[in-house]
Amino acid sequence: MKTEDIALFHRIVETGSLVEAADILNLPKSTLSRRLHALEEELNVKLFHRQSRAMTLTASGSHFYDKTSGILATLEQTLSELNGQDSAVSGHLRILIFPIPELLMITHAIFGFMDLHPELTVEIIVSSEPQDMIRNNIDLAFMLEDSFNENEMVARHLFSETVHFYASPSYLARAGRPQDPEDLPQHNSILFRYPNGRIFNDVPFGKDRTITVKGNLCVNALDTCLEATIQGRGISMMPLPFAQPHVDSGELEMLFPDVEPYEGKCFLVYPSRRFISMASQRFIDHIMQAIEQCEQTQLCCTEAYLGGSIKPYYR
């Protein structure tokens, strides 16, 4: 019995579909079906109830999945330990990135890691939509604290960033300048929808102050939010490094500069119930070390080396 066939069986279970599993694994559906059938023949049991739109586990299939999960994890961990820390990293990583201001920083870090390990292949998925990490075979994700809602996720804090309110001079000339956050409910706000469906309309200030705002425009991408703010559509809440160049150019004005800002957090997220591959673990170590070095050298608001010359704007 090949452990690779057991791993393929696990991918079918986690996607619930032969077609989806074949797409993710970049294998012909016929090949995957043939190998599944061979596994069932070898085990002499039926692993799935086959339906037109989905595949569900039989009792035997569920038992086999539960028992082999630990076996696969132990085997991969053992191989990783035998290879040692100095061995070359190979394989494939699927990395999901929520579109945040640090997108360039993160991609440079990924490129730097690939340069260190030329045998590794990487797929980068940039999306503001919800993603089932296990179902979509995603190894790692860079996400905001409010953008993931899956259970059994490990989330490691990477960096924090102050978030402020901004408006264009044209909007302020037309609607007036709010003098205090308490004035915001009387203004039109540009609302933001997170991938988990939550609309960010209860906006925080500092640690324990919240104001409920309203508006006639809701977006799910910072670029759209920025453009709408510049065009005078309303007041928005955006990370400082994302908006600051437009403040410097005069396109935007920061509101309430003396009020303690909200701190947004970015996390590196991965599934907890799946063993982390050597490639994933090395990448996690690479990112955490780079962030730590960034803090220690105090270069995070200017230039830091994260596999390239970048501006991570650590706050």
Order of alpha helices (4+ residues) and beta strands (2+ residues): alpha-alpha-alpha-beta-beta-alpha-beta-alpha-beta-beta-beta-alpha-beta-beta-beta-beta-alpha-beta-alpha-beta-beta-alpha-beta-beta
